[in-house]
Amino acid sequence: MAANAFAALDNILTKQEQRKSADRQYALALMQFDYQKQQAAMAQTGKQLELLQGANAQMMTNVAQDFMSSAGLDAIYDAEDKGAENAMDTLEDLGLSKRDASKVASAVWAYYTGQNPQPILKLGRKLKNLSQLESLTSEQKMFIKGLGSQIGLVGGSEFDIENAKSLLDRTDKILLNQDEIMQEVYEYGSGDFEIQRKDIGLSLSQLQDETVEEDESDLSTPYVPSAKELVSDSKKMLRQNEDSVLEKTNALELLKDESNVLSQLQKQGTLTDEQRQYMSRIPTIMGEFENELEELNQAVIESKQNVREDVGFEAQTKLSDFMETQRNITGGSYKPF
């Protein structure tokens, strides 16, 4: 009886330990799943922010160029020594104060010499904001009259005025987009891997449409690669890096063989002066090859990670498209489970 009781107790304790082990394994699996989910979200958000930044940067350049062309500011730039001074004289002739003429000239030079479109866009935002005020200083009135008349905002036809307002709206929107993207980047760096401002991409799409309607020949729509293209590019880069690793490995092995042959010749006393000089350089060459091989192996690791991330992103995109299609077919009532 005692033996049976001990056996039963041992069986109970064993099952309890098994349940605890299963619970621990389940908890670890959940933690691993949460970690993988977080990593996937981080990678996807990072790529989305990178694409948004690239698209918005291109649109900033396009809209700034459109504003300068409309205002005639592209004609005042001159890389000669007295170019800025002559530009300020031209702007003052338009009616701008000396201070505003200096700011406008600085914005134009920042665009051409520093590839920075933001000062030009801020001129458009300033013009828009001032045009909505009822009370203005004399300097502000000079600014609106001088620069506003150039783009058709002042003294233009109804059609010109509407076009000018549309242009100023675009300069304001593109700067707002940039502010929101930078805020998202800051939040991403702080551990928030979800884009909160869902209308950034929509605003970019609207800006592109408005830009094309305004002038299809002057402005280009920024190219954003599809998920499939991202996967293709990542796999291509991985193949290139793997080929480079194989090539460098073979070269290193060949160098080792040459070193062994030269060592044998040295022992035999048949080594020529040219071979001796080459042999002395082999350790340095091998060191360089090994460093390059280490960098290439690291590049292969990163390429494989990029492929995994891009494949995951493509799968999520396909799933999202499928779900959207099913909801459209079922009138929004489709549920996967």
Order of alpha helices (4+ residues) and beta strands (2+ residues): alpha-alpha-alpha-alpha-alpha-alpha-alpha-alpha-alpha
